[in-house]
């Protein structure tokens, strides 16, 4: 099981979905498909995402778009 770090900011699925402008179902689908940072189980039926991993993921998407402009 992943360890919760006290100095990290954790986002709910609602916060992550709002950040990306998609539905909660889309976030769960991306997670299942492995195209998204793994969530951290912080309790039964309670998953959060590390803000630092979300930011890193966004940076990787920007890098991808910069190297493959035809696909953006």
Kinemage of the C-alpha trace (Angstrom):
@kinemage 1
@onewidth
@group {chain A} dominant
@subgroup {mainchain}
@vectorlist {calphas} color= white
{ca unk a 1} P 0.000 0.000 0.000
{ca unk a 2} L 1.215 3.503 -0.775
{ca unk a 3} L 2.301 5.671 2.103
{ca unk a 4} L 0.635 9.036 2.638
{ca unk a 5} L 3.142 11.865 2.927
{ca unk a 6} L 2.072 14.622 5.275
{ca unk a 7} L 3.784 17.443 3.362
{ca unk a 8} L 2.071 16.550 0.063
{ca unk a 9} L -1.184 18.038 -1.227
{ca unk a 10} L -3.751 15.391 -2.166
{ca unk a 11} L -6.592 16.025 -4.620
{ca unk a 12} L -10.009 14.372 -4.752
{ca unk a 13} L -11.382 12.887 -7.949
{ca unk a 14} L -13.698 15.904 -8.187
{ca unk a 15} L -10.753 18.304 -7.979
{ca unk a 16} L -8.768 16.364 -10.576
{ca unk a 17} L -11.740 16.154 -12.946
{ca unk a 18} L -12.357 19.891 -12.612
{ca unk a 19} L -8.664 20.610 -13.230
{ca unk a 20} L -8.787 18.692 -16.529
{ca unk a 21} L -12.293 19.775 -17.507
{ca unk a 22} L -13.576 16.196 -17.699
{ca unk a 23} L -16.004 14.011 -15.763
{ca unk a 24} L -15.088 11.894 -12.745
{ca unk a 25} L -15.796 8.814 -14.877
{ca unk a 26} L -13.109 9.930 -17.323
{ca unk a 27} L -10.547 10.204 -14.514
{ca unk a 28} L -11.391 6.689 -13.324
{ca unk a 29} L -11.172 5.398 -16.927
{ca unk a 30} L -7.769 7.049 -17.469
{ca unk a 31} L -6.586 5.489 -14.195
{ca unk a 32} L -7.828 2.021 -15.224
{ca unk a 33} L -6.198 2.335 -18.646
{ca unk a 34} L -2.881 3.315 -17.073
{ca unk a 35} L -2.757 6.666 -18.895
{ca unk a 36} L -2.845 8.691 -15.681
{ca unk a 37} L -0.958 8.929 -12.385
{ca unk a 38} L -1.870 6.244 -9.901
{ca unk a 39} L -4.119 7.278 -7.081
{ca unk a 40} L -3.229 6.807 -3.431
{ca unk a 41} L -5.642 4.834 -1.271
{ca unk a 42} L -6.030 6.885 1.907
{ca unk a 43} L -8.858 4.777 3.304
{ca unk a 44} L -11.613 2.387 2.305
{ca unk a 45} L -13.240 3.672 -0.884
{ca unk a 46} L -11.115 6.811 -0.659
{ca unk a 47} L -8.552 7.585 -3.357
{ca unk a 48} L -6.559 10.791 -3.735
{ca unk a 49} L -3.968 11.981 -6.240
{ca unk a 50} L -0.711 13.639 -5.281
{ca unk a 51} L -0.720 17.164 -6.681
{ca unk a 52} L 2.979 16.839 -7.528
{ca unk a 53} L 2.265 13.779 -9.712
{ca unk a 54} L -0.614 15.572 -11.457
{ca unk a 55} L 1.670 18.530 -12.212
{ca unk a 56} L 4.382 16.182 -13.534
{ca unk a 57} L 1.778 14.434 -15.708
{ca unk a 58} L 0.641 17.781 -17.119
{ca unk a 59} L 4.249 18.677 -17.894
{ca unk a 60} L 4.698 15.388 -19.766
{ca unk a 61} L 1.588 16.133 -21.834
{ca unk a 62} L 2.941 19.571 -22.734
{ca unk a 63} L 6.272 18.017 -23.736
{ca unk a 64} L 4.442 15.458 -25.873
{ca unk a 65} L 2.496 18.205 -27.629
{ca unk a 66} L 5.634 20.230 -28.243
{ca unk a 67} L 7.353 17.275 -29.908
{ca unk a 68} L 4.294 16.097 -31.836
{ca unk a 69} L 2.554 19.324 -32.854
{ca unk a 70} L 0.545 17.606 -35.561
{ca unk a 71} L -1.344 15.642 -32.883
{ca unk a 72} L -2.285 18.584 -30.602
